[in-house]
Amino acid sequence: MTTTPLNRSLEPLGVSIPSKVPTHWYNLAADLPEPVPPHLHPGTREPLGPEDLAPLFPMSLIMQEVATERYIEIPETVREIYGMWRPSPLVRAHRLERALGTPARIYYKYEGVSPVGSHKPNTAVAQAYYNALEGTTKLTTETGAGQWGASLSFAGALLGLEVEVWQVRSSFDSKPYRRIQMEAYGGICHPSPSDLTEAGRALLKSHPGTSGSLGMAISEAVEVAAQDPNTHYSLGSVLNHVMLHQTVIGQEAMVQLEEAGDAVPDIVFGCAGGGSNLAGLTFPFLGRNLREGTKTRLVACEPSACPSLTEGEYRYDFGDVAGLTPLLKMHTLGKDFVPPAIHAGGLRYHGMSPMVSHAVNLGLMDAIAVGQDEALQAGLVFARAEGIIPAPESTHAVAGAIAHARNATEPEVIVIGLSGNGQLDLPAYSQYV
Amino acid sequence: MTTTPLNRSLEPLGVSIPSKVPTHWYNLAADLPEPVPPHLHPGTREPLGPEDLAPLFPMSLIMQEVATERYIEIPETVREIYGMWRPSPLVRAHRLERALGTPARIYYKYEGVSPVGSHKPNTAVAQAYYNALEGTTKLTTETGAGQWGASLSFAGALLGLEVEVWQVRSSFDSKPYRRIQMEAYGGICHPSPSDLTEAGRALLKSHPGTSGSLGMAISEAVEVAAQDPNTHYSLGSVLNHVMLHQTVIGQEAMVQLEEAGDAVPDIVFGCAGGGSNLAGLTFPFLGRNLREGTKTRLVACEPSACPSLTEGEYRYDFGDVAGLTPLLKMHTLGKDFVPPAIHAGGLRYHGMSPMVSHAVNLGLMDAIAVGQDEALQAGLVFARAEGIIPAPESTHAVAGAIAHARNATEPEVIVIGLSGNGQLDLPAYSQYV
């Protein structure tokens, strides 16, 4: 591991940071009754050592992946960037309550205020920071709909890293706004498969005219990162360190709920694809449940078209289609599962974060599956009451909460994780308006 | 004028409103050394009476159009809706200052946090409220790029009004995201010219295959509003009451600047099309200049492709192409001026708000013209430093401020009006990335 001297863009500016921006990330591993099963080497099936991950990730993130301490300090430079949009608002949904005629008190925690419109920058900034600190000059990644590629490009712009993104060709062709967003931040975006990598060229030969897949794009991004010691790879969900970075969401929500006089909500709904938004919102509540015996119920809302938690097996599986990644213990539909082309592109993943999978397996969290029609209809109800058009992913949590609130007979407290806005995914609503 | 009993959606919810949301709109007319020239009847060329406007506007807004009192109280229901995203952030642009190497202290007032992504809801909510209060059940309007149609649809959803929008056909066809955004809020959006109105049918006959224009769309919206006593027409800029509603921007900025220790900025840059964003930000500063002798310089930044303030005549002209509206005293390029298809669709108007025109004519404000290339390049500099991709309209103010800051030798205080984000206008950047 090489460490460069702090360059100017990594030094804190010394600006004031809103006091509600957390000072530490919360690590659920410290409070779980049983440890999260380790990632395994795909060849030996033995637990991975740090050196196995070193070609792709900086050592700081590798150590966070296996960390067991409860709190990990957030670097000042990262907190300053968080302070550009954090704390994100926790809003009492008075108008939605009125529209539903429910006695419940509904709150939503809104991550759509970030510069790219979702929760993804919470980890993009952290990953870019640690990489830059250890001398990485370029990050590669894959993206589907483009939220993650845009978030990493944003983080790269602020922290002085080149960012190269392989975007699934079907999205690259059909969603030009996201590509321009990445490029506006200085990122480079290629359709995948591309002729820039061996993997891409082989795929173009074996699958002429293919519209691409996340699995193919991962292969290209990993190949480029592995070839250059100054280039690393970055993943936007699934891994433990990503869950860790997102816990700023739930920590803020707990403080904000306490100020609103509803410190211990009855139930929290979050959408779940790879698991990072769900974990970020719910893990701090789950930790309190485990430490203090509070009884906040936590509900993962996944799409019924890609139901890894509600219908998948809990076993070791690969994170990618090609079977090149470490083996992760997770709820999975199988690495070869191809989800239908639902609108919530961010939830189309065959597996689920090992930490989330473990928590569900231990009975610490619940999971429900929501159909696309119900989800997007709920999104419209929300938009017309609260004025914010939710991201298609977020509508799954909205739908879960609305169904629950409609049945409520007591003034129970409901929290919705609104992971993003739907500005760049408006076509998802076109058949429902 | 008929007044309906308050229906449920017009009553305040009784929720807490952030203390920095202004309680009153500020009316520059109270502080101007000479009154704003009145609007004239197009037939008689005599000053308009309230009854002349009654077929199109509710009496509350007609009275605001000619009001001379300094402060007009904001209804509680409107303030509660403002409180969903207001006060909008005033941000010190530390990273931009560093990127420019300027000794200036740069702030931006960011209206892109509103649910539709710009300042337009500030007046849409007020106009929908007064209309609903006086019994209007439907609002019609025209829209070009779609920001205004989306904002009025948002306001209609929250206040229980039907909203029907005629969108210039070229935008309707090329910008489907905005149309879906309007529809998600329950608005109805037609391409213009349409076969739904006499004006539209005549235009389709006389101009077969036309891609439409704002002037044509205004004719259709006005025709429909004039035919039904329960339907009114709504305009998103230019008129005095629109300038009034937008002054929440500048009032908040003054409080926020004082808290930041820079109570009297040296210079404020705002983009100018019809004038509402510029007026909203600058009029409160201008009023203080006039009352207290402060010397904050105020600069309107218009596109060099549509330079009404810097190259237009100051005279009475029609607000629309067909010559059906009242005559307004304004800086104008002539009602038949057809601006080129620049990316900042919100700045493509042949005239300029009479209040802004009057202030410029009296020498109380300055105006500069900025080219599209310079504007969008400045937008990219801003995006890569501050993480927010500005709306193409806003980039004109950003460009003005950046040019000024680059020449600064003293730590002067610069304020930029960032009227919106560029999420739904990303293609504007495509040739610059």
Interface residues (C-beta under 8 A of the other chain):
Chain A: R8 L13 V15 I81 M84 V91 R92 H94 R95 R98 V113 P115 G117 F154 A157 L158 P176 Y177 I180 Q181 E183 A184 Y185 G186 G379 L380 A383 R384 A385 E386 G387 I388 I389 G422 Q423 L424 L426 P427 Y429 S430 V433
Chain B: R8 L13 V15 I81 M84 V91 R92 H94 R95 R98 V113 P115 G117 F154 A157 L158 P176 Y177 I180 Q181 E183 A184 Y185 G186 G379 L380 A383 R384 A385 E386 G387 I388 I389 G422 Q423 L424 L426 P427 Y429 S430 V433
